[in-house]
Amino acid sequence: QVQLVESGGGLVQFGGSLRLSCAASGSIFSINVMGWYRQAPAKQRELVATITRGGNTNYADSVKGRFTISRDSFKNTVYLQMRSLKPEDTANYSCNAVDTRGRIVAWGQGTQVTVSS
C-alpha cells in the first residue's frame, strides 16, 4: 500500500506564493505518476498538475506559468510550488499516486489553500 501526506497549505494574499508537499511512503516502487488535484466548494475536483517517474510534467491551463510540480526522489516527496496566487486558486488540494497499470493507489487527506483578495 501507498500512503500520502500533504502539507504546506494555508492562507495567503493575492499574488503570494505557497509550496505544497506530498510525502509518499509504503510501496512507493509501484508509483508511476503523482498528481495534484484541487476542489473548491461546490465545484468538481480538477487536475492541477502531474509528474511521471521519468520527470515528465503536465499542467492545467489555469496554472501554467504560475505553478511548478517537482519531485525529490530521495525524500519520496512531490512538491507543488504555487506563485502569483489568485482567489480562484482557493481550494482543497490533494495529491494522488497512480501505478504502472494506471490505477489510483492512494489519495492524500488534502490541504487547504485560501487566497485572499
Backbone torsions as a table, in degrees:
resi	resn	phi	psi	omega
1	GLN	NA	155.1	178.3
2	VAL	-115.0	137.2	174.6
3	GLN	-118.6	139.5	-179.9
4	LEU	-125.9	135.4	178.2
5	VAL	-131.0	120.3	178.8
6	GLU	-94.5	156.2	173.8
7	SER	-156.5	166.3	173.7
8	GLY	106.8	-3.6	178.9
9	GLY	-71.9	173.2	178.1
10	GLY	162.3	-166.1	180.0
11	LEU	-102.4	130.6	-179.4
12	VAL	-141.0	152.3	179.3
13	GLN	-82.1	159.5	176.4
14	PHE	-51.0	131.2	-179.8
15	GLY	88.0	-5.0	-178.3
16	GLY	-81.2	-175.2	-177.2
17	SER	-131.5	152.7	172.5
18	LEU	-147.2	153.0	172.8
19	ARG	-123.7	123.1	177.0
20	LEU	-97.0	147.1	177.4
21	SER	-123.4	146.6	176.1
22	CYS	-133.1	106.4	-177.8
23	ALA	-95.4	128.0	-179.2
24	ALA	-104.5	145.0	175.1
25	SER	-145.9	168.0	-178.5
26	GLY	93.7	-135.6	-175.4
27	SER	-82.5	61.9	-173.9
28	ILE	-69.4	-18.5	179.4
29	PHE	-62.9	-21.7	-177.6
30	SER	-83.8	-9.5	-174.7
31	ILE	-79.2	129.9	177.3
32	ASN	-110.8	-35.1	-178.5
33	VAL	-138.2	140.6	170.4
34	MET	-124.0	144.7	-175.8
35	GLY	-139.7	156.1	172.9
36	TRP	-108.8	134.5	176.9
37	TYR	-128.0	163.0	176.5
38	ARG	-143.2	152.1	177.7
39	GLN	-139.8	119.2	175.9
40	ALA	-92.2	159.0	179.6
41	PRO	-54.6	133.5	177.6
42	ALA	65.1	16.9	177.1
43	LYS	-125.0	159.8	177.6
44	GLN	-76.7	153.5	175.9
45	ARG	-66.4	139.3	-179.5
46	GLU	-130.6	151.1	177.4
47	LEU	-70.7	136.6	174.9
48	VAL	-104.7	-54.2	-177.5
49	ALA	-162.8	153.0	174.8
50	THR	-134.6	157.8	175.4
51	ILE	-142.1	134.4	-179.3
52	THR	-91.4	170.2	177.3
53	ARG	-58.3	-32.4	-179.7
54	GLY	-82.3	-3.5	176.5
55	GLY	96.5	2.0	177.6
56	ASN	-72.9	138.3	-176.4
57	THR	-119.4	157.3	178.6
58	ASN	-145.9	139.8	-176.4
59	TYR	-131.1	149.8	169.3
60	ALA	-69.0	146.8	-178.8
61	ASP	-57.0	-33.5	-175.3
62	SER	-69.0	-16.0	-177.5
63	VAL	-118.3	-4.3	-179.1
64	LYS	-58.0	134.4	-180.0
65	GLY	85.9	-13.0	179.4
66	ARG	-114.6	-34.8	-178.0
67	PHE	-108.8	147.1	176.3
68	THR	-133.9	125.7	175.5
69	ILE	-99.0	138.6	-179.9
70	SER	-149.3	173.2	-179.5
71	ARG	-144.1	151.5	174.3
72	ASP	-119.8	103.2	-174.8
73	SER	-64.5	-33.4	-179.0
74	PHE	-66.9	-32.6	-179.8
75	LYS	-96.6	-1.5	-177.7
76	ASN	51.8	44.4	-175.0
77	THR	-130.2	139.5	174.4
78	VAL	-112.7	139.1	-177.2
79	TYR	-116.2	153.2	170.8
80	LEU	-128.8	104.2	176.6
81	GLN	-86.1	121.4	-177.1
82	MET	-115.8	125.4	179.7
83	ARG	-124.5	164.2	178.6
84	SER	49.1	48.5	-175.2
85	LEU	-67.3	145.4	-179.0
86	LYS	-121.6	158.4	177.5
87	PRO	-55.6	-32.8	179.5
88	GLU	-70.6	-7.4	173.9
89	ASP	-84.2	-6.3	178.9
90	THR	-62.0	124.3	-177.1
91	ALA	-176.9	171.5	169.0
92	ASN	-91.9	122.3	-176.2
93	TYR	-102.1	131.8	177.5
94	SER	-135.9	155.4	178.5
95	CYS	-112.9	156.2	174.3
96	ASN	-137.1	167.6	179.1
97	ALA	-127.4	134.9	-179.4
98	VAL	-119.3	136.3	-177.6
99	ASP	-88.3	-177.2	-175.8
100	THR	-68.0	-14.2	177.0
101	ARG	-96.0	5.8	179.0
102	GLY	83.0	12.1	-179.3
103	ARG	-93.0	137.4	173.7
104	ILE	-75.0	121.3	-175.5
105	VAL	-105.2	-13.1	179.3
106	ALA	-165.4	150.0	169.0
107	TRP	-125.9	145.5	172.2
108	GLY	-82.1	176.9	-176.4
109	GLN	-82.2	-16.4	178.4
110	GLY	96.7	153.5	176.0
111	THR	-140.3	136.4	-174.0
112	GLN	-85.1	133.2	173.2
113	VAL	-119.6	124.9	179.2
114	THR	-125.2	124.4	179.8
115	VAL	-111.7	119.5	-179.3
116	SER	-90.8	146.7	-178.5
117	SER	-89.6	NA	NA
